[in-house]
Amino acid sequence: MRQKVLELLLQIPKGRVTTYRELAKAARTGPRAVGAIMRSNRQPGFYPCYKVISSTGHVGEYSGPGGVQEKIRMLRADGVEVKNGRVDLERFLHRF
């Protein structure tokens, strides 16, 4: 399951995000399991866990260096608009 989730992360195009729920559905697991996999990602430079956000559009937490502010910086650098800690899922959501 872990490897499947990480492989799916690589399918998210530039300028797009997905949610824990969408990723869980595609990997046939639960959103909390996806969250645990994201928190334990040892290769965030390769597996872009910063692209996974809450189904409400909130950016959520980031356990990497710089915390949530770094997650927002990386999302913006990727072309995802973040306003008040939220992403417009109508515009930026990637579905599998």
N, C-alpha and C positions, 0 to 999 in steps of 0.2 A: 504494500500500500504506500509506504513512504516513497519508494522510487517512482511510483505512478504519479503521485502528487508533484514531486519535483520535476518530472518530465512534462507534466501539464503546465507548470510555471514557464517553461521554455517556449510554450506555444502562444503566450500572451504577446500580442504585437506591441511595437513601440506606440506610445500615446494611448494605451488602453490599460484598464485595471480589471480585476475580477473580485468577487466576494468570496468569503470563506464558504458560504453556502453553495455558490456555483462550482467552486473547485471541489468541494466535498461531493456534490452530486455527480460530477464527471469522474471522480475517483472511486465512487461507490463507498464512501465512508461518511463520517459525521464532521460537522464544522469544527467541533472542539478538537478532534484528531488533527484536522488541518492546522489549527492554531498551534498545537503542540509541535507539529512538524516545522512550521514557520519559525517558532521560537528556538528550535534546536538546529536550524540551518547553519551549517559550518562554512558554507560557501556563498554568502549573499552576493558576492560579485559575479558569480556564475548563475545561481538560482535566484532570480529577482523577487524575493519574498516581499519587498516593499510594494509590489503591485497588487497585493491582496488586502482588501479593505472590508469594512463592515457592510452588511446588506442595507444599512440605512444611509450609506454614503460617507459616514465618518471615516476618517483616515485610520483611526485606532492607534494602537501602540506600535513601537518598533524597538526591539531589544538590541539593535546594533548600536555602535558608537554614534552619539549625537541624538539618540532617541527619536521622538516623533518629529522634531524639527528637521532632522536629517532625512526622514522618510518623505516629508513634504518637499524638501529641496530636490530629492531624487525624482519624485513624481513630476514636479514642474520641469526639471531638466529633460524628462522623457516626453514632455508635451502634454501632460495631464494638468488641467486647470484645477487648482485647489483654492476654495474660498471659505474662510471661517472654519477651517479644518474639515471641510467636506468636499466630495467629488460629485459632480452631476452624473449619476449613473445612466441617465437617458443618453448622454453624449459619449461617455467614456467606457461603458461596461463591455467587457469581452465575455461572450457566452461560448461554451465549448460545444 
